[in-house]
Amino acid sequence: MSKHFDVKMNDLHTNGPLVSDFLSGQVSCFVGLSPTTPHVNAGRLRAIVDWTLERTESVMIVQGYFVNRWNLMVFDHLPMEVCEELVRKQVGKFQRRLGRIVADKVNVNLRVFDWEAELKTYEYAAIKNKIAVFSLKNERFLELVDQSVKRFTLRQDQLELSSLELNCLREYVIEELAMFIRIYQMGYKVEIYPGEDMEIMAACSAGNFVDFPFPCAERTHVSLRVSDGY
């Protein structure tokens, strides 16, 4: 018998104006998944997908394998081209795993977001460039970027970074933020995620930066708690 996982909404870390609309099936959503957590494994992934599809028929899966190439480059000390090849293989394995999970499901609209392809679009590049410029003008914003970087280093037990490594991890944070803004612009305003929201994304959504170039007040974060069942 395969292992069962229980999925519940974590009210403490869920925020945004569209929570009730999502729960009543009125809006589409995307499921965000970090490749460094067990939630991309088959059992937990199936539980998260099932929970989400019970509430909406239009879901986009956003897995962070490709943005994780920055982590691999900094902490595993690998050339960027090697990191990209590694994550492409990981993406392929994930897509096959997801395909097996949804193979028997009918009447659902589920797609997998192609992070690497979107990086090459004009729309993404315009967002990323504006956010990069904004980070140079707003000290508080850059502080939040660096707080995210610090969390990366604490998880990896690497407290000292060279200037090159620091800039690479800043690129990670800005790329991820810019991509979530792009996804928001595509109409996916509700994120389902097994965990807390990105602090910098939550700050932008809350309007903490008056001159932030991409208002996203309707962005909603639905936090999930995934636990062992039986």
N, C-alpha and C positions, 0 to 999 in steps of 0.2 A: 504494500500500500504506500502511495506517495504521501509525503508529509503535508499536513494541512497548515495554513497560516491564516490568522484572523487579521482583518484589516478594519480599522476604525478611523474616523476623522478625529484629529487632535484639535479640539476647540481652542486650546491655549495658544497654539501657533497658527491658527487659521485667521486670515484677515482679508478685508476687501469688500467692496459693495455688491459683488455678484455671487456671493455664497448661496443665497436662497434660490437665485435663478439657476445656478448649476444643479443644486439638489433637486429642483423640480423639472430638470431636463430641458431647460429653455436655451442653454448656451453650449457651444462646443468648448473643448478644453484641450490642453496638452499635458502629457505626463512627462515630467522631468526625471531623469535617472542619472545618478553619478556612477561611473564605472568602477570607482574605488570602494563601493559598498556592496553588500550581499544582495541588494534589491534587484540587481541585473541577473541574478541566478534564477533558474527555471521556476522553482517553487514560489518564491516571493514575487517574481515577475508575473506569474500567472494570477496570483491572488490580487495584485494591484490592478492588472488589466481587467479582471472579472469585476472587481469592485467598481471601477470606473465605467465599464460598459453597462452596468446595471442602472447608471444614472444619466448616461448620454450615449447617443449612437454615433457621434462624430468626435473622434479622438486622434490626436497626433502624438506620436511617441518621439520624445527628444532625448537622445542619449548623448552623454558628454564625452564620448571616447575621443573625438578628434581634438577638442579643446585641451584634453588631458596631455596632448603631445608636449605642451610647455612644461608640465610637471616632469615628464620623462626626460626631457632635455636637461633640466636643472638638477634633478635629484638622482637620475641614473647616469648623467654625464654622457649622453648619447647625441650624435649629430642630428639635426632636425630631420634630414631625409630618412634616417633610420627610424626615428620616432614616428614619422608619418606612415611608413610602411607597416610598422607594428600595430598602430591603431587602426589602419585599414583592415588588417586581418581580424582584429578584435571586433570591429564593426560587422564584418561578414559573419562571424560566429554568432554575434548577438542577433542579427537579422534572421539567421536560420533558426535560432532558438525561439524567437518571437513567432516566426512562421508556423512552427509546430504547435505553439500555444493557441493561435487563433485559427488554425486550419479547420476546426469543426464549428466555427461560429458563423452564423448567417445574419444577414440584414444589419451589418455593422459597417461603418465608414471609418476604417483605421488605416492610417498611413504613418510611415517613418520619415521623420525630418532628415534631410541630407545636409548635415552641418558643413561638410567640406565644400559641397557645391554652392551653398549659400554664401560662403566666404568670398566667392568669386563674382558675386553680383554687384551691380552699381548701387542698389538700394542699401545693402549691408555696408559697403565701403563708405557711403555718405554718412551713415549713422556713426560708424566707428571713428571716422575722422573728426566729426564734430565733438564726440565724447572725449577723444584724446586731447583736442584743443581745450575743451572745458576743464579737463583735469589739470592743465597747466595754469589755469586762471583762478581756480577755486581751491583754496588750501584745505578746507574741510572735506571736500570731495576726495582729494588726493589722500587725505588721512584715512578715509574709509577704504580706499583702494589698498593702502598699505596695511590696514588692519586685516583685510582678507589675505594678503600675502603672509602676514605673520602667522595666521592660522595654518596656512600650508606648511610653513617651516616647523611649527610646533608638532604637527602630525608626523613630520618626517624626521624629527629630532635633529634638524639642521638649523641652528640659530644664527649662524653667520652666513651672509650672502655677499658675493662679489657684486659690483655695480651692474655687471652684465646679467647675472642671475636675478637681481632685483628687478631690472627692466623687463626680463622675460616673464616673470610672474606678474608684473603689472600688466603686461600685454595679455596674459591669461584672463585677468579680472575684467579688463576693458573689453576684450573680445566676447566674453560670456555675457556681460551686461549689454553690449551692443546687439548681440544675437537675440537676447530676450526682448529687447525693444523692437527688433525686426519682427519677431514672432507676434508681439502685441499688435504691430501695425498690420499684420496679416489677418487679424481678427481673432486670434486666440488670446483672450484676455484672462482666462482662468488657468492657473497652473496647479496640477496635482503633483505633490512631491512628498515622499516619505521622509519628512524632516522639516526643519525650520527654513524660513525664507533667507535668501542672501541679504545681509544687513544693508548693503549699498543699494540693492534693488528695492528693498522695502522703503528706504529713505527717499529714493527717487519717486516711487509710487505715492508716498505720503506728501509729496510736494515740499520736502525739506530744503530743496535748492530752487529758489524762486526763478533763477535764470537757467535752469537745466533745459537744454534745447528740445527735449522730447517728453512732454507731459504724458503721464500714463496713469491718471487717477482711477481708472476703472480696473486696473490690474488687480487680480484677486489670487491669493495664495491659499490653497486648500492643503493643509498639512495632514499626512497620514501617519498612523502608528501601526506598524506591522509586527505581529507577535506570533510565536509558535502556538499552534492549536493542538493537534494530536498527531 
